[in-house]
């Protein structure tokens, strides 16, 4: 059972779950950016921009991992 859970991160299902979780974090960052713009808070706006960049980078890495997992599948090309 523990081995299944350990390999979950390396599976396609695990990659999709990670992508969904990371994308869900983007909602929070968008709300933070909106509040920062309304309050004219430059520091919070910078924080939201850095967080958004981290989310984009994380999604790109997860997408690359998903493509790498798909390379083993003949049908996916």
FIBA-217605 format. One record per residue: residue number from 1; residue in three letters; x, y, z of N, C-alpha, C, O in turn. Coordinates in pm, whole numbers. Atoms other than C-alpha are relative to their C-alpha. Layout:
<recs>
<nr = NUM | rest = ALA | n.X = X | n.Y = Y | n.Z = Z | ca.X = X | ca.Y = Y | ca.Z = Z | c.X = X | c.Y = Y | c.Z = Z | o.X = X | o.Y = Y | o.Z = Z> $
...
</recs>
This chain:
<recs>
<nr = 1 | rest = UNK | n.X = 83 | n.Y = -120 | n.Z = 0 | ca.X = 0 | ca.Y = 0 | ca.Z = 0 | c.X = 87 | c.Y = 126 | c.Z = 0 | o.X = 57 | o.Y = 220 | o.Z = -73> $
<nr = 2 | rest = UNK | n.X = -86 | n.Y = -117 | n.Z = -7 | ca.X = 277 | ca.Y = 245 | ca.Z = 87 | c.X = 73 | c.Y = 22 | c.Z = -133 | o.X = 98 | o.Y = 136 | o.Z = -172> $
<nr = 3 | rest = UNK | n.X = -69 | n.Y = -12 | n.Z = 127 | ca.X = 453 | ca.Y = 169 | ca.Z = -241 | c.X = -92 | c.Y = 64 | c.Z = -105 | o.X = -45 | o.Y = 142 | o.Z = -187> $
<nr = 4 | rest = UNK | n.X = 95 | n.Y = -61 | n.Z = 93 | ca.X = 137 | ca.Y = 260 | ca.Z = -436 | c.X = -7 | c.Y = 151 | c.Z = 23 | o.X = -7 | o.Y = 229 | o.Z = -72> $
<nr = 5 | rest = UNK | n.X = 9 | n.Y = -143 | n.Z = -32 | ca.X = 114 | ca.Y = 592 | ca.Z = -256 | c.X = 129 | c.Y = 71 | c.Z = -38 | o.X = 125 | o.Y = 187 | o.Z = -79> $
<nr = 6 | rest = UNK | n.X = -128 | n.Y = -60 | n.Z = 32 | ca.X = 483 | ca.Y = 657 | ca.Z = -314 | c.X = 13 | c.Y = 25 | c.Z = -151 | o.X = 67 | o.Y = 127 | o.Z = -192> $
<nr = 7 | rest = UNK | n.X = -8 | n.Y = -13 | n.Z = 146 | ca.X = 453 | ca.Y = 602 | ca.Z = -691 | c.X = -112 | c.Y = 83 | c.Z = -59 | o.X = -114 | o.Y = 106 | o.Z = -180> $
<nr = 8 | rest = UNK | n.X = 112 | n.Y = -79 | n.Z = 49 | ca.X = 135 | ca.Y = 810 | ca.Z = -718 | c.X = 48 | c.Y = 129 | c.Z = -64 | o.X = -8 | o.Y = 173 | o.Z = -165> $
<nr = 9 | rest = UNK | n.X = -52 | n.Y = -125 | n.Z = 53 | ca.X = 337 | ca.Y = 1126 | ca.Z = -777 | c.X = 58 | c.Y = -18 | c.Z = -140 | o.X = 57 | o.Y = 76 | o.Z = -220> $
<nr = 10 | rest = UNK | n.X = -62 | n.Y = 27 | n.Z = 130 | ca.X = 506 | ca.Y = 963 | ca.Z = -1076 | c.X = -102 | c.Y = -50 | c.Z = -103 | o.X = -63 | o.Y = -84 | o.Z = -215> $
<nr = 11 | rest = UNK | n.X = 102 | n.Y = 49 | n.Z = 91 | ca.X = 176 | ca.Y = 859 | ca.Z = -1235 | c.X = -68 | c.Y = 117 | c.Z = -71 | o.X = -55 | o.Y = 233 | o.Z = -31> $
<nr = 12 | rest = UNK | n.X = 75 | n.Y = -104 | n.Z = 71 | ca.X = -39 | ca.Y = 1047 | ca.Z = -1484 | c.X = -108 | c.Y = 60 | c.Z = 88 | o.X = -132 | o.Y = 180 | o.Z = 85> $
<nr = 13 | rest = UNK | n.X = 105 | n.Y = -48 | n.Z = -90 | ca.X = -317 | ca.Y = 1071 | ca.Z = -1228 | c.X = 59 | c.Y = 97 | c.Z = 102 | o.X = -1 | o.Y = 201 | o.Z = 131> $
<nr = 14 | rest = UNK | n.X = -67 | n.Y = -89 | n.Z = -95 | ca.X = -75 | ca.Y = 1223 | ca.Z = -978 | c.X = 39 | c.Y = 132 | c.Z = -63 | o.X = 28 | o.Y = 237 | o.Z = 0> $
<nr = 15 | rest = UNK | n.X = -37 | n.Y = -123 | n.Z = 70 | ca.X = 46 | ca.Y = 1473 | ca.Z = -1236 | c.X = -123 | c.Y = 88 | c.Z = -23 | o.X = -117 | o.Y = 209 | o.Z = -5> $
<nr = 16 | rest = UNK | n.X = 123 | n.Y = -77 | n.Z = 20 | ca.X = -311 | ca.Y = 1576 | ca.Z = -1320 | c.X = -49 | c.Y = 62 | c.Z = 131 | o.X = -96 | o.Y = 175 | o.Z = 133> $
<nr = 17 | rest = UNK | n.X = 40 | n.Y = -53 | n.Z = -131 | ca.X = -389 | ca.Y = 1616 | ca.Z = -950 | c.X = 89 | c.Y = 117 | c.Z = 40 | o.X = 39 | o.Y = 217 | o.Z = 94> $
<nr = 18 | rest = UNK | n.X = -92 | n.Y = -109 | n.Z = -32 | ca.X = -80 | ca.Y = 1832 | ca.Z = -903 | c.X = -30 | c.Y = 124 | c.Z = -83 | o.X = -25 | o.Y = 236 | o.Z = -33> $
<nr = 19 | rest = UNK | n.X = 34 | n.Y = -113 | n.Z = 87 | ca.X = -176 | ca.Y = 2048 | ca.Z = -1200 | c.X = -127 | c.Y = 68 | c.Z = 51 | o.X = -134 | o.Y = 190 | o.Z = 56> $
<nr = 20 | rest = UNK | n.X = 125 | n.Y = -56 | n.Z = -50 | ca.X = -528 | ca.Y = 2092 | ca.Z = -1063 | c.X = 22 | c.Y = 77 | c.Z = 130 | o.X = -34 | o.Y = 186 | o.Z = 149> $
<nr = 21 | rest = UNK | n.X = -28 | n.Y = -66 | n.Z = -127 | ca.X = -398 | ca.Y = 2180 | ca.Z = -717 | c.X = 74 | c.Y = 131 | c.Z = -21 | o.X = 44 | o.Y = 232 | o.Z = 42> $
<nr = 22 | rest = UNK | n.X = -77 | n.Y = -121 | n.Z = 29 | ca.X = -149 | ca.Y = 2430 | ca.Z = -856 | c.X = -88 | c.Y = 106 | c.Z = -66 | o.X = -79 | o.Y = 224 | o.Z = -33> $
<nr = 23 | rest = UNK | n.X = 90 | n.Y = -95 | n.Z = 66 | ca.X = -411 | ca.Y = 2588 | ca.Z = -1081 | c.X = -101 | c.Y = 58 | c.Z = 99 | o.X = -139 | o.Y = 175 | o.Z = 87> $
<nr = 24 | rest = UNK | n.X = 93 | n.Y = -49 | n.Z = -102 | ca.X = -647 | ca.Y = 2615 | ca.Z = -784 | c.X = 67 | c.Y = 111 | c.Z = 82 | o.X = -1 | o.Y = 204 | o.Z = 127> $
<nr = 25 | rest = UNK | n.X = -74 | n.Y = -105 | n.Z = -71 | ca.X = -377 | ca.Y = 2822 | ca.Z = -611 | c.X = -1 | c.Y = 132 | c.Z = -76 | o.X = 15 | o.Y = 238 | o.Z = -16> $
<nr = 26 | rest = UNK | n.X = 4 | n.Y = -122 | n.Z = 81 | ca.X = -400 | ca.Y = 3068 | ca.Z = -899 | c.X = -120 | c.Y = 87 | c.Z = 35 | o.X = -115 | o.Y = 209 | o.Z = 21> $
<nr = 27 | rest = UNK | n.X = 119 | n.Y = -76 | n.Z = -41 | ca.X = -747 | ca.Y = 3168 | ca.Z = -779 | c.X = 33 | c.Y = 90 | c.Z = 118 | o.X = -7 | o.Y = 207 | o.Z = 122> $
<nr = 28 | rest = UNK | n.X = -39 | n.Y = -77 | n.Z = -117 | ca.X = -603 | ca.Y = 3281 | ca.Z = -449 | c.X = 92 | c.Y = 115 | c.Z = -38 | o.X = 79 | o.Y = 226 | o.Z = 15> $
<nr = 29 | rest = UNK | n.X = -93 | n.Y = -106 | n.Z = 44 | ca.X = -326 | ca.Y = 3476 | ca.Z = -622 | c.X = -76 | c.Y = 109 | c.Z = -75 | o.X = -45 | o.Y = 227 | o.Z = -60> $
<nr = 30 | rest = UNK | n.X = 79 | n.Y = -99 | n.Z = 72 | ca.X = -580 | ca.Y = 3646 | ca.Z = -850 | c.X = -78 | c.Y = 89 | c.Z = 97 | o.X = -87 | o.Y = 211 | o.Z = 77> $
<nr = 31 | rest = UNK | n.X = 71 | n.Y = -80 | n.Z = -101 | ca.X = -784 | ca.Y = 3754 | ca.Z = -548 | c.X = 95 | c.Y = 94 | c.Z = 72 | o.X = 62 | o.Y = 210 | o.Z = 99> $
<nr = 32 | rest = UNK | n.X = -101 | n.Y = -83 | n.Z = -68 | ca.X = -469 | ca.Y = 3880 | ca.Z = -377 | c.X = 39 | c.Y = 118 | c.Z = -89 | o.X = 52 | o.Y = 230 | o.Z = -40> $
<nr = 33 | rest = UNK | n.X = -37 | n.Y = -107 | n.Z = 92 | ca.X = -374 | ca.Y = 4082 | ca.Z = -686 | c.X = -112 | c.Y = 103 | c.Z = -13 | o.X = -85 | o.Y = 224 | o.Z = -17> $
<nr = 34 | rest = UNK | n.X = 114 | n.Y = -92 | n.Z = 11 | ca.X = -723 | ca.Y = 4231 | ca.Z = -715 | c.X = -10 | c.Y = 89 | c.Z = 123 | o.X = -29 | o.Y = 210 | o.Z = 111> $
<nr = 35 | rest = UNK | n.X = 3 | n.Y = -79 | n.Z = -123 | ca.X = -721 | ca.Y = 4339 | ca.Z = -350 | c.X = 114 | c.Y = 100 | c.Z = 5 | o.X = 97 | o.Y = 214 | o.Z = 49> $
<nr = 36 | rest = UNK | n.X = -117 | n.Y = -88 | n.Z = -1 | ca.X = -373 | ca.Y = 4484 | ca.Z = -388 | c.X = -20 | c.Y = 118 | c.Z = -94 | o.X = 17 | o.Y = 230 | o.Z = -61> $
<nr = 37 | rest = UNK | n.X = 27 | n.Y = -109 | n.Z = 93 | ca.X = -479 | ca.Y = 4687 | ca.Z = -691 | c.X = -103 | c.Y = 97 | c.Z = 57 | o.X = -89 | o.Y = 219 | o.Z = 44> $
<nr = 38 | rest = UNK | n.X = 104 | n.Y = -87 | n.Z = -57 | ca.X = -790 | ca.Y = 4817 | ca.Z = -512 | c.X = 54 | c.Y = 84 | c.Z = 115 | o.X = 13 | o.Y = 198 | o.Z = 133> $
<nr = 39 | rest = UNK | n.X = -58 | n.Y = -71 | n.Z = -114 | ca.X = -587 | ca.Y = 4914 | ca.Z = -204 | c.X = 123 | c.Y = 81 | c.Z = -37 | o.X = 179 | o.Y = 151 | o.Z = 47> $
<nr = 40 | rest = UNK | n.X = -122 | n.Y = -66 | n.Z = 46 | ca.X = -298 | ca.Y = 5054 | ca.Z = -413 | c.X = 120 | c.Y = -42 | c.Z = 85 | o.X = 204 | o.Y = 41 | o.Z = 122> $
<nr = 41 | rest = UNK | n.X = -108 | n.Y = 56 | n.Z = -82 | ca.X = -64 | ca.Y = 4827 | ca.Z = -216 | c.X = 104 | c.Y = -64 | c.Z = -92 | o.X = 86 | o.Y = -176 | o.Z = -140> $
<nr = 42 | rest = UNK | n.X = -102 | n.Y = 44 | n.Z = 93 | ca.X = 251 | ca.Y = 4792 | ca.Z = -424 | c.X = 69 | c.Y = -128 | c.Z = 47 | o.X = 97 | o.Y = -216 | o.Z = -33> $
<nr = 43 | rest = UNK | n.X = -71 | n.Y = 116 | n.Z = -52 | ca.X = 419 | ca.Y = 4539 | ca.Z = -196 | c.X = -83 | c.Y = -128 | c.Z = -17 | o.X = -29 | o.Y = -232 | o.Z = -54> $
<nr = 44 | rest = UNK | n.X = 86 | n.Y = 118 | n.Z = 20 | ca.X = 121 | ca.Y = 4300 | ca.Z = -205 | c.X = -15 | c.Y = -33 | c.Z = -148 | o.X = -26 | o.Y = -151 | o.Z = -184> $
<nr = 45 | rest = UNK | n.X = 8 | n.Y = 23 | n.Z = 144 | ca.X = 98 | ca.Y = 4345 | ca.Z = -582 | c.X = 126 | c.Y = -70 | c.Z = -51 | o.X = 118 | o.Y = -159 | o.Z = -136> $
<nr = 46 | rest = UNK | n.X = -126 | n.Y = 68 | n.Z = 35 | ca.X = 464 | ca.Y = 4247 | ca.Z = -616 | c.X = -3 | c.Y = -144 | c.Z = 49 | o.X = 40 | o.Y = -235 | o.Z = -22> $
<nr = 47 | rest = UNK | n.X = 11 | n.Y = 136 | n.Z = -54 | ca.X = 400 | ca.Y = 3947 | ca.Z = -392 | c.X = -91 | c.Y = -86 | c.Z = -87 | o.X = -60 | o.Y = -203 | o.Z = -112> $
<nr = 48 | rest = UNK | n.X = 92 | n.Y = 74 | n.Z = 87 | ca.X = 107 | ca.Y = 3842 | ca.Z = -612 | c.X = 66 | c.Y = -32 | c.Z = -134 | o.X = 46 | o.Y = -140 | o.Z = -189> $
<nr = 49 | rest = UNK | n.X = -68 | n.Y = 24 | n.Z = 128 | ca.X = 320 | ca.Y = 3879 | ca.Z = -926 | c.X = 104 | c.Y = -111 | c.Z = 13 | o.X = 116 | o.Y = -195 | o.Z = -76> $
<nr = 50 | rest = UNK | n.X = -100 | n.Y = 104 | n.Z = -23 | ca.X = 598 | ca.Y = 3665 | ca.Z = -780 | c.X = -69 | c.Y = -136 | c.Z = 20 | o.X = -22 | o.Y = -237 | o.Z = -31> $
<nr = 51 | rest = UNK | n.X = 76 | n.Y = 124 | n.Z = -20 | ca.X = 343 | ca.Y = 3405 | ca.Z = -668 | c.X = -56 | c.Y = -51 | c.Z = -132 | o.X = -55 | o.Y = -172 | o.Z = -157> $
<nr = 52 | rest = UNK | n.X = 52 | n.Y = 40 | n.Z = 130 | ca.X = 187 | ca.Y = 3404 | ca.Z = -1015 | c.X = 112 | c.Y = -59 | c.Z = -87 | o.X = 90 | o.Y = -157 | o.Z = -159> $
<nr = 53 | rest = UNK | n.X = -113 | n.Y = 54 | n.Z = 76 | ca.X = 530 | ca.Y = 3350 | ca.Z = -1171 | c.X = 36 | c.Y = -140 | c.Z = 50 | o.X = 70 | o.Y = -228 | o.Z = -30> $
<nr = 54 | rest = UNK | n.X = -29 | n.Y = 132 | n.Z = -57 | ca.X = 587 | ca.Y = 3057 | ca.Z = -934 | c.X = -104 | c.Y = -102 | c.Z = -46 | o.X = -70 | o.Y = -217 | o.Z = -74> $
<nr = 55 | rest = UNK | n.X = 106 | n.Y = 91 | n.Z = 46 | ca.X = 252 | ca.Y = 2906 | ca.Z = -1034 | c.X = 20 | c.Y = -36 | c.Z = -146 | o.X = 6 | o.Y = -152 | o.Z = -184> $
<nr = 56 | rest = UNK | n.X = -23 | n.Y = 26 | n.Z = 142 | ca.X = 328 | ca.Y = 2942 | ca.Z = -1404 | c.X = 118 | c.Y = -95 | c.Z = -18 | o.X = 111 | o.Y = -188 | o.Z = -99> $
<nr = 57 | rest = UNK | n.X = -117 | n.Y = 87 | n.Z = 8 | ca.X = 670 | ca.Y = 2782 | ca.Z = -1355 | c.X = -36 | c.Y = -141 | c.Z = 46 | o.X = 5 | o.Y = -239 | o.Z = -17> $
<nr = 58 | rest = UNK | n.X = 41 | n.Y = 131 | n.Z = -51 | ca.X = 518 | ca.Y = 2500 | ca.Z = -1150 | c.X = -86 | c.Y = -75 | c.Z = -100 | o.X = -69 | o.Y = -195 | o.Z = -118> $
<nr = 59 | rest = UNK | n.X = 85 | n.Y = 64 | n.Z = 101 | ca.X = 255 | ca.Y = 2432 | ca.Z = -1415 | c.X = 83 | c.Y = -46 | c.Z = -120 | o.X = 56 | o.Y = -152 | o.Z = -177> $
<nr = 60 | rest = UNK | n.X = -86 | n.Y = 39 | n.Z = 113 | ca.X = 523 | ca.Y = 2426 | ca.Z = -1686 | c.X = 80 | c.Y = -127 | c.Z = 34 | o.X = 96 | o.Y = -215 | o.Z = -51> $
<nr = 61 | rest = UNK | n.X = -75 | n.Y = 119 | n.Z = -43 | ca.X = 727 | ca.Y = 2173 | ca.Z = -1488 | c.X = -91 | c.Y = -121 | c.Z = 4 | o.X = -53 | o.Y = -229 | o.Z = -41> $
<nr = 62 | rest = UNK | n.X = 94 | n.Y = 112 | n.Z = -5 | ca.X = 421 | ca.Y = 1956 | ca.Z = -1427 | c.X = -42 | c.Y = -43 | c.Z = -139 | o.X = -57 | o.Y = -163 | o.Z = -165> $
<nr = 63 | rest = UNK | n.X = 34 | n.Y = 33 | n.Z = 138 | ca.X = 327 | ca.Y = 1974 | ca.Z = -1795 | c.X = 113 | c.Y = -80 | c.Z = -65 | o.X = 89 | o.Y = -177 | o.Z = -136> $
<nr = 64 | rest = UNK | n.X = -115 | n.Y = 73 | n.Z = 54 | ca.X = 678 | ca.Y = 1865 | ca.Z = -1890 | c.X = 6 | c.Y = -142 | c.Z = 54 | o.X = 34 | o.Y = -236 | o.Z = -20> $
<nr = 65 | rest = UNK | n.X = 1 | n.Y = 133 | n.Z = -61 | ca.X = 655 | ca.Y = 1574 | ca.Z = -1646 | c.X = -111 | c.Y = -86 | c.Z = -60 | o.X = -93 | o.Y = -205 | o.Z = -83> $
<nr = 66 | rest = UNK | n.X = 112 | n.Y = 72 | n.Z = 61 | ca.X = 318 | ca.Y = 1477 | ca.Z = -1792 | c.X = 36 | c.Y = -45 | c.Z = -142 | o.X = 5 | o.Y = -157 | o.Z = -182> $
<nr = 67 | rest = UNK | n.X = -45 | n.Y = 36 | n.Z = 134 | ca.X = 465 | ca.Y = 1482 | ca.Z = -2143 | c.X = 102 | c.Y = -114 | c.Z = 7 | o.X = 100 | o.Y = -205 | o.Z = -76> $
<nr = 68 | rest = UNK | n.X = -102 | n.Y = 103 | n.Z = -17 | ca.X = 756 | ca.Y = 1270 | ca.Z = -2020 | c.X = -65 | c.Y = -134 | c.Z = 33 | o.X = -21 | o.Y = -238 | o.Z = -16> $
<nr = 69 | rest = UNK | n.X = 72 | n.Y = 123 | n.Z = -31 | ca.X = 515 | ca.Y = 1016 | ca.Z = -1874 | c.X = -73 | c.Y = -51 | c.Z = -124 | o.X = -86 | o.Y = -172 | o.Z = -142> $
<nr = 70 | rest = UNK | n.X = 71 | n.Y = 39 | n.Z = 121 | ca.X = 325 | ca.Y = 1016 | ca.Z = -2203 | c.X = 92 | c.Y = -55 | c.Z = -108 | o.X = 45 | o.Y = -124 | o.Z = -198> $
<nr = 71 | rest = UNK | n.X = -94 | n.Y = 51 | n.Z = 98 | ca.X = 642 | ca.Y = 938 | ca.Z = -2401 | c.X = 8 | c.Y = -151 | c.Z = 0 | o.X = 43 | o.Y = -211 | o.Z = -101> $
<nr = 72 | rest = UNK | n.X = -3 | n.Y = 145 | n.Z = -10 | ca.X = 621 | ca.Y = 580 | ca.Z = -2280 | c.X = -118 | c.Y = -63 | c.Z = -74 | o.X = -114 | o.Y = -181 | o.Z = -110> $
<nr = 73 | rest = UNK | n.X = 120 | n.Y = 51 | n.Z = 63 | ca.X = 278 | ca.Y = 545 | ca.Z = -2438 | c.X = 10 | c.Y = 17 | c.Z = -152 | o.X = 28 | o.Y = 128 | o.Z = -201> $
<nr = 74 | rest = UNK | n.X = -13 | n.Y = -3 | n.Z = 145 | ca.X = 289 | ca.Y = 456 | ca.Z = -2808 | c.X = -114 | c.Y = 80 | c.Z = -63 | o.X = -94 | o.Y = 148 | o.Z = -163> $
<nr = 75 | rest = UNK | n.X = 115 | n.Y = -68 | n.Z = 58 | ca.X = -60 | ca.Y = 596 | ca.Z = -2871 | c.X = 6 | c.Y = 151 | c.Z = 16 | o.X = -49 | o.Y = 224 | o.Z = -67> $
<nr = 76 | rest = UNK | n.X = -6 | n.Y = -144 | n.Z = -23 | ca.X = 17 | ca.Y = 940 | ca.Z = -2726 | c.X = 106 | c.Y = 67 | c.Z = -87 | o.X = 100 | o.Y = 188 | o.Z = -110> $
<nr = 77 | rest = UNK | n.X = -105 | n.Y = -54 | n.Z = 87 | ca.X = 323 | ca.Y = 988 | ca.Z = -2947 | c.X = 98 | c.Y = 73 | c.Z = 80 | o.X = 195 | o.Y = 127 | o.Z = 25> $
</recs>
